[in-house]
Amino acid sequence: MSSPHSAPQQAPIRQSRVVSTNPEPTTESLRVVELEPDAKSNSIRKMEEKNPRRRLTVSGMSAAEAKYNPRYSPRSSMGSYSSSNNSGASGASKETEEDVCFPMSPPRVRVNGIDFERMEEFIRESRDEDEILMAHHHYDEESPDLGAKQRQSSSMEDDFSSERIQFDTGLNDIPDRFSFFCSDSEETIHAPDFPSLLSPGKTVRDLFRDGAPTWWLDCVCPTDTEMRMLAKAFGIHPLTAEDIRMQERREKVEMFRNYYFVCFHTCETDSESEEYLEPINVYMVVFRGGFLTFHFSPIVHTSNVRRRVRQLRDYVTVSADWLCYALIDDITDGFAPAITAIEHKADAIEDSVFARELDFSLMLLQIGDARRRVMTLMRLLTNKADVVRMFANRC
């Protein structure tokens, strides 16, 4: 018997333990086990008496709080899923996302490395835009006052547009910016834009003849839209497209997976022009079966090479590499008249000195002009030897 002064005995705390079938216990297999009412401490019992709705668990949280706690959520008492079920569910969700949420676009079909379908899409979009512009033009003719205001606003916007093209031709006709030539053809197709290269009823595949013969597409002043289309259709690397759009000035040869890129300088050869000997950048993209050229000023070298192809077609194999070589050769030969003119000017200055026909002011002007032309030619010809050497080694 216990004495009346002995301390009251504390009721034993009964605890239960959940044994999981999973050999490695996880947090999902553990659940909160509430104590029996007689095992709760006095403080917890007092709190429940004051607020009957707030019933605390062993963790010190109410049932409502434990419901939204991921560690003590009642859902954990339902048992744990096996790892195989989780992996299967995640695999099924990924398949669902790929099949339903994110459909894959069909791969583009390329014939001899050319995406003809993309060029067809560009032509259709361009013709739709032309029809819209024609409709607006017809509307402007019907309402001249409103049309004049619209033309004035559009001209102000075009002044700041990066895709506006200006040619100093002095004519109202639209200049030809695209030229297409095949090695086995006697004629060259010229057009002001890319869609105009196609004759009625013809497709791009008919124009390129499925890329079978060696083709040559020359483009003057390509717009950003045209450059993006050509880069995607022919698989041109973004760095090459950027060099062309930004008019890279450094002469170089770069090798890529399906083509090589050549940047070469020519100049204005008309001695009567104000831009005489001004550099002109020519960009050449050489594929296995075709040739792309880009420049931002009219040049005569392309027509010279096409005429040379017609003359030598029966004696040489006209390939894309040969076209690139012929264009570099014609550009290099184009500096010969300028060099000869400087030699004649130097001889004239020397003759006037020995003849004692000295006009110092005039002679200083002639010497200064000759010096300026010599320095310009030196800048244009300095890197040519390195480019030709790289072209010969790599191509």
Residue, then its C-alpha position, 0 to 999 in steps of 0.5 A: m500500500s502506498s502512503p498518503h504522502s507518497a507522490p501519485q503515480q503517473a499513468p504509463i504512456r501508451q505508444s504505438r509504432v507503425v511497421s512499414t513493409n518498405p525495408e527503407p523507411t521514408t517520411e511518407s511511411l511515418r504518421v502521427v499517433e495521438l496519445e490517449p486522453d489519460a496520457k496527455s499533459n496537464s497543459i495540453r488538457k487545459m488548452e483543450e478545455k478552453n478551446p474544445r475545437r483545437r485538439l492538439t497532437v503529439s507534434g503540438m499542432s492542431a489537426a487542421e494544421a497537421k492536415y496542411n503540413p506535408r510531414y504530418s499530413p493524414r495522407s501519409s497514413m495511407g502508405s507509400y507507393s513503390s518506386s516502380n509506381n512513381s517511375g511509371a507515373s512520371g513516364a506516363s506524364k512525360e509521354t502525355e506532355e510530348d503527345v498532347c501538350f507539346p506536339m512535334s513539328p514534322p521535319r523539313v524535307r531537303v532536296n540536295g541540301i535545299d528546303f524548297e518548301r520554306m522558299e515556297e512559303f516565303i513566296r506565298e507570304s510575299r504575294d499575299e502582302d503585295e495583294i494587301l498593298m495593292a488593295h490599299h493603293h486602290y483605296d488611296e486612289e479612291s480617296p486622294d486626301l486620305g491617301a496623301k496623308q498615309r503616303q506621307s506617314s509611310s514615307m517618314e517611317d521608311d526613312f528610318s527602316s533598316e530594310r529600305i533599299q536605295f539605288d542611285t540609278g536615276l530611273n523610276d524602274i525597279p532595279d533587278r536585285f536577284s539573278f539566277f543562273c544554271s551551268d547548263s543554261e544559256e540565259t540568266i534570270h533577273a528579277p527585282d525580288f525573289p518571288s519574281l524569279l518564278s515564271p507563271g506556273k513554275t515552282v522553286r524546284d522547277l527553277f533550281r531543277d532539284g539542285a541537280p545542275t550547278w546553280w548560282l543565286d546572286c543577291v544585291c542588298p538583301t533585306d533582313t526578311e530575305m536573309r532569314m529565309l535564305a539562311k533557313a532554306f540553305g542551312i546557313h549558319p547564324l554567324t555567316a548570316e550575321d556577317i552578311r547582314m552587318q557587312e563584315r569588312r574583314e577578308k576571310v575564309e571560314m569552313f562549315r559543315n555543308y559549305y565554306f564562306v568567303c569574304f572578299h573585297t572589290c572596289e568601284t572601278d569607274s575612274e569618273s565616279e566620286e566613289y572611285l576605289e571605294p571598297i565593296n564587300v562581296y560575300m560568297v557561300v559555296f555549297r557542294g552543288g551551288f553558289l550564293t553571292f551577296h553584295f550591297s552595291p552593283i558590280v560587274h564581276t558577276s556578269n563577267v563570270r557568267r560570260r566566261v562560263r558560257q565560253l568555257r562550258d565545253y572545256v571545263t567542269v563548271s562546279a561551285d568551287w570553279l565559280c568561286y575561283a572565277l569570281i575571285d580571279d575576276i575581282t583580282d584582275g579588276f585592280a589592274p586598270a587602277i594600278t596601271a593608271i597610277e603608274h602612268k600618273a607617276d611617269a607623268i610627274e617624273d617627265s614634268v620634273f626632268a622637263r623643268e616644267l615645274d608648277f609646284s602647286l599643281m605638282l603637289l596636287q598630283i603627288g597627293d592624289a597619286r599617294r592617296r590612290v596608292m595607299t587605298l590600293m595597298r589597303l585593298l590588296t594587303n589581305k588578298a594573298d592570305v585569302v587566296r592561300m587559305f582558299a587554295n589550302r582548304c578548298 
